[in-house]
């Protein structure tokens, strides 16, 4: 199972869609909010099922959850945009929530800065942003999760 994880596209999906079209096809895309409409557009353009949660800029999209628990290939994955957990300042609250949910993995966005970290046996990933990057190096990024006999998780740069 191959999953692409994206967040914070903010109306700019072209570079991400172009990159996806040049890669080995994913089985699923997870869009972590900002903007819900972009997740729908990505699904339509790529033909890949896309799971979407709302972000802080998605107040006009009330039909979507702010958080979800996914069970994929025997792994429990907690997905959220992250703004309600103060992730701009620290990820402790998110780690505690992951522990409370007994999650194997927590995926979040909001900061536009890629993070790949393991703590308390929970993998924490922020895919960054493929269109509005922040942070010191301002790389345009998204996440890839390959599940199979093992698990390969990485941040991929859009060139």
N, C-alpha and C positions, 0 to 999 in steps of 0.2 A: 504494500500500500504506500503510495507516494502522495504526500500532502504539501501544498504550497500554503504558506501563511503570510498574509499581507495586512497592513493597517495604514491608516492615515493617508489615504490617497487624495483626499480633498478635491475631487473633481478631475484629477489628472491620472487617467488609467493607461494611456497609450504606451508608455515605455514598459510598464509591467506586462501588459498584454503582448506586446511585441517580443519581450523576453520569454514569456511563457510559450509562445508559438515556436520559438527556436529550441526549446528544451524537450527532453523526454516527457511525455504526457503525464500529468498528475491524475490521481483518482479522485481527488477532492481539493478544493480551495477553502481556506478559512479566512474570512475578512473580519477583522477585529474593530470595525467602526471607523467613522469619519471618512467616508460617507456611505450609508446604507445603499444609496442609489448606485454607487460605484461597484459594490459587490454584485448587484443585479446586472449591471453592464458587463462586468468581467465574466459572469456566468454565461450570459447571452453570447458574447464574442468568442469565448474559448470552448463553449460546450461542456465545461466541467462543472459538476455540481458544486455549489458554493454555499457554505454555512456562514451566516452573517449575524453579528451582534451590533447593537447600537453603541455609538460613542457620544461624547459630550456635545458634538455638533449635529447630532441626529435627532434633535427634539421634535422635528416634523415627521418622524418615522415611528409612531407609537406602536406599530404592529410587530416590532422586533424586540427581543429580550436584550437586557444589558449584560446578562451572563448566561452561560449554558454549561452543562456537563455533557461531554461526549464520551462514549465508550467505543473505542476503535482498536481492533486487534488485541483485545484484552487489556488495554491501557485506558485509564480514566484521565480525561483531559478537561481541565477547567479553563474556559475561555471568557474573557472580559476585555473591555476597552482599557480599564484600569484607572480611569479618572476618579472613581469613588474610593480608591485605595491610596490616594496621595503618592502615586508612583513617580511623580516628578521629583520627589525629595528622597524617597527610600522605598524598598520593595518588601520590607518586613511584614506589613499588613497583608500583602498578597501571599507571602509564604505561609503566614498563619492561616489564611483562608484555604490555601491548598492543603495544608495539614488537616484542617477541620473537614474538608471535603474528601479526604483520603485520596487525593489526586496524585497521579504519577507525573503529571506535567501541568504547568500553568502557562497559558499564552495570553499576552496582554500587549497593548499599544500605548497610545496617548503621548508619549514623550518624543516620538520620531527618532529615537536613538536605539540602535540595535543592542540587545543584551542576550547573552547565552550563558547561563549560570546554573550550577547544581547546588542545592542546599537541602539538608534533611531528607535526602533521597528523592527530592522533587526537582525536575528539570524546569527551569524558568526561562521562557523565551519572549523577547520583544523583537519582532522582525524589523523594527525601524520603519522607514517610509521609503517607498520607491519613487516618490515625487516631491516631497517637501522634507528633505532630510535636515536633521539638526545634529548638534554635537560638534566635537572638535574637528573631525575630518569630513563631516557632511556627506557621507557616502549614501547613495541611493540603494536601498536593500530590501530584501524580503527573506522569509525563512523557508527551509525545506526540511521535511521530516520523511525519512524513508524507513518504513517498518517492514520487518520480515523476520529472518532468523535472528537478527540483531536490530539495533536501532541506530540510524545515522541521522544526526540533527545538526544543521548548520545554517549560518547566515550567508546568503548569496548576494553578491553585488551586481547591480545592473550596470553594464558597461555601455 
